[in-house]
Amino acid sequence: QVQVVESGGGLVQAGGSLRLSCAASGSSFSIYSAGWYRQAPGKQRELVADFTSNRRTNVAASVKGRFTISRDNAKNTVYLQMNSLKPEDTANYYCNVYFADGLNRGYWGRGTQVTVST
């Protein structure tokens, strides 16, 4: 059974850094593409950063220059390095993963909470 588990969230002061991890397991295939999303209370879920099969990365304008998405193929894990955090980055962060199994099915984790204080 496929599992996607996010970790690394927490409470941090403005200007600080966090690194989120997204560990995907239960598939015999490698990660084909993946993305980090976030959802703040009362707001829609939005894309933060993702990468596609050709290794192109896409980063939202609101976090460009501060957040970086990366992957460890050996561990089937995706990371989100977040620097210079701002209070408006406070949200629940979710990972969405597609495996190279040809099914075109995305798997979501339950999220990890990031809270940035002033």
C-alpha positions as CSV (number, residue, x, y, z in Angstrom):
1,Q,0.0,0.0,0.0
2,V,1.4,3.4,-1.0
3,Q,2.1,5.8,1.8
4,V,3.2,9.4,1.6
5,V,4.4,10.9,4.8
6,E,5.4,14.5,5.4
7,S,7.6,15.6,8.3
8,G,9.8,18.5,9.4
9,G,7.2,21.1,10.1
10,G,7.1,23.2,13.3
11,L,7.1,26.6,14.9
12,V,9.9,29.0,13.7
13,Q,10.5,32.7,14.0
14,A,10.3,34.9,11.0
15,G,13.6,34.8,9.1
16,G,14.3,31.2,10.1
17,S,14.5,28.0,8.1
18,L,12.9,24.6,8.0
19,R,13.4,21.6,5.8
20,L,10.4,19.5,5.0
21,S,10.6,15.9,4.0
22,C,8.2,13.8,2.0
23,A,8.8,10.0,2.2
24,A,7.0,7.8,-0.3
25,S,6.8,4.1,0.1
26,G,4.8,1.1,-1.0
27,S,5.6,1.3,-4.7
28,S,8.2,-0.6,-6.6
29,F,8.5,2.3,-8.9
30,S,10.6,5.5,-8.5
31,I,9.0,8.9,-8.1
32,Y,8.1,10.4,-11.5
33,S,7.0,13.8,-10.4
34,A,6.1,15.5,-7.1
35,G,5.0,18.7,-5.7
36,W,4.6,20.6,-2.4
37,Y,1.4,22.4,-1.8
38,R,0.2,24.5,1.2
39,Q,-3.2,25.4,2.6
40,A,-3.8,28.2,5.2
41,P,-7.0,28.4,7.2
42,G,-9.8,29.8,5.0
43,K,-7.7,29.7,1.9
44,Q,-7.5,27.3,-1.1
45,R,-4.6,24.8,-1.4
46,E,-1.9,26.3,-3.6
47,L,1.2,25.0,-5.3
48,V,4.4,25.9,-3.7
49,A,7.0,24.0,-5.8
50,D,7.1,20.9,-8.0
51,F,9.3,19.0,-10.4
52,T,8.4,17.0,-13.5
53,S,9.8,13.9,-15.1
54,N,12.3,15.9,-17.2
55,R,13.6,17.3,-13.9
56,R,12.3,20.8,-14.5
57,T,11.3,22.6,-11.3
58,N,8.6,25.1,-10.8
59,V,8.4,27.5,-7.9
60,A,5.6,29.8,-7.0
61,A,6.4,33.5,-7.3
62,S,5.6,34.1,-3.6
63,V,8.4,31.8,-2.5
64,K,10.9,32.1,-5.4
65,G,14.4,32.7,-4.1
66,R,13.5,31.4,-0.6
67,F,12.2,27.8,-1.2
68,T,13.9,25.0,-3.0
69,I,12.5,21.6,-4.0
70,S,14.9,18.6,-4.3
71,R,14.8,14.8,-4.3
72,D,16.7,11.8,-3.2
73,N,16.0,9.0,-5.7
74,A,17.6,6.4,-3.6
75,K,15.3,7.2,-0.6
76,N,12.2,8.0,-2.7
77,T,12.1,11.2,-0.7
78,V,11.3,14.8,-1.8
79,Y,12.4,17.8,0.2
80,L,11.4,21.4,0.5
81,Q,14.1,23.7,1.9
82,M,12.4,26.9,3.2
83,N,14.6,29.9,4.1
84,S,13.8,33.4,5.1
85,L,10.4,32.3,6.3
86,K,7.6,34.9,6.7
87,P,4.4,34.8,8.8
88,E,2.4,34.5,5.6
89,D,4.1,31.1,4.9
90,T,2.2,29.7,7.8
91,A,0.1,26.8,6.5
92,N,-0.3,23.1,6.4
93,Y,2.1,21.7,3.8
94,Y,1.2,18.7,1.7
95,C,3.2,16.5,-0.7
96,N,1.7,15.0,-3.8
97,V,3.6,12.2,-5.5
98,Y,3.3,10.4,-8.9
99,F,5.2,7.2,-9.4
100,A,6.7,6.0,-12.7
101,D,4.1,3.2,-12.9
102,G,2.1,4.6,-15.9
103,L,-1.1,4.9,-13.8
104,N,-1.0,8.8,-13.6
105,R,-2.3,8.6,-10.1
106,G,-1.2,11.1,-7.5
107,Y,-0.9,10.3,-3.8
108,W,-1.3,12.8,-1.0
109,G,0.1,12.8,2.4
110,R,-1.7,14.2,5.5
111,G,0.5,17.3,5.7
112,T,2.8,18.9,8.2
113,Q,2.1,22.2,9.9
114,V,4.4,25.1,9.5
115,T,3.9,28.1,11.8
116,V,6.0,31.3,11.4
117,S,5.9,33.7,14.3
118,T,6.7,37.4,14.1
